[in-house]
Amino acid sequence: MSAGHAARVARYYEENTQPFYLRYWDDEDIHFGLFEGAGDRPPANPRAALKSALKAMTAAIVAPARIGPGDLVVDAGCGIGGALLDVAGARGCRAVGLTISPLQVEIASRRASELGLSDTVRFERADCSERLPLPDASVDVVISIEAACHFADKPRFARECARVLRPGGRLAASDWMKSDACSLDDEREHITPVCQAWRLAGLESREGWRAILAEAGFQVHEVVDLAQDVIENARIMQRARVELMLEDASASHPKDRLALWLRQYETLSRAWLEGHFTLGRLLASR
């Protein structure tokens, strides 16, 4: 990503990982959850339901990549490392997590140590939009969960994934996407405010991602709209916005930080519930 955009994204996560994501979303995973078969009624235990859905999302993304013991897995945009640590612990693979935030490297490395995975899992700072710091044809699987939406140069990221993957290597990912039916007017009204609030470089559609991966030399197997299995996340954000407003009547957060979080919840939940935003899952191979 451009130097200016990269700096803004890094600063955003340095400032908001602990007070926002870890406090108001989850202490292990800062992506969205997969609520298969969820209805419109809030679950009896929302926290437990979200935790289960977060783990289900990680499992759904990585399962098609067929990760095995001894594979080298790279998580491009690993956040605080929750997904990669789950994968490494369950599959016995070697793993490298990359994030643009030094704070997230510190948090993820500490968790790896606590889980006894420091010998097989490491975390590094990297701008994955510019370069993946690994040799050519050295990686078995690249995963990336809701990170590429931050990348200013998504075609370059796809080419970097293709470069580091061995022949037959797999890319298993998810990303924030605009819906296939999103018009230019819809994008200006709904998607642009989401990108501004969440420090995103822009959103691709499913067809946009398919074209990017094909141009980078991948065989594209799936680009799936997760649709109704993820819409509960938008409802969670609506409820969380109200709770955050009530909790912060005492001004426990700086006003500008609180305003940002409320704008993030509002713009994304609105675009999602009105059908302009979605989450998509990708599977491709070299």
C-alpha positions, 0 to 999 in steps of 0.5 A: 500500500502507499506509504501514507495509507500504510502509516494510517492503517498501522497507526489505526491498529496501534491506537485501536487494537486494545481499547476497541477490538479486544474490548468490544469484539473478542480477545482472540479474533478480530474478524467476523463470525460465521453464524450458520443457520442463525435466525433473526432473534439474538442468541441467549448468550451473545458472547459465547455465540460470537466466540463460536462463530469466530472459530467457525469462520476460521475453520471454514476458510482454512479447511479447503486448503488442506493444511497438514503437519509440516506445511508452512502457512503464512497469514497475511494480515494476521491481526492478533494471531488468533486464527493462525494459532488455532490453525497451527495448534490443530494442524501441526504446521509451521506458521508465520503471521504478518501484520503492519502493527508492531503492537499486534506482533507483540500481542500475538507473539505473547499468545504463541508463547503462552500456548507453547507454540513459539518454536513453530509459529512466529510473527513479524511486522510487514506491509503485505500490500508491498511484499511478503518477506519470504523467498520464492516458492517457499510456502505451502498455504497463504491465508488472509482473513479480512485483511486485503481490504486494507491493501491499496494494491490488491493485484500486487498482493495477489502477485506476491502470494503467487510468488511465495507459493510453491507449485500446487500451493493454495491461497485461502482467504476472506475479505470485505466486499461490495455486493455484485449488484452495488451500483456507482451511486450505491458505492458512493453512498454506502461503501465509501463511508465504510472505507473512510471510517475503517481505514480501507483502501477500497472494496472489490466485488467477487468478480473483481477478486476473481479477475485479480487472482486469475491475472496473478496466475492463480487457478481460481476454485471458489469465490463465495458470498457468505451472505446470510451466514454472516449477517448476524455480525451486522446486527451485533454491531447495531447492538454494540453501538447502542451499548457503547453509547450508553457505556460511554456516557461517562466519557471513559474514551476520548471523544474523537476515538468514540466518534470513530467507533460509532461511525464504524459501527453505523456505516458498516451495519447499514451498508451490510443490512441494506445489501451493499456490503458482504463477506466473501471467501476465496480459494485459489491455487498455483 
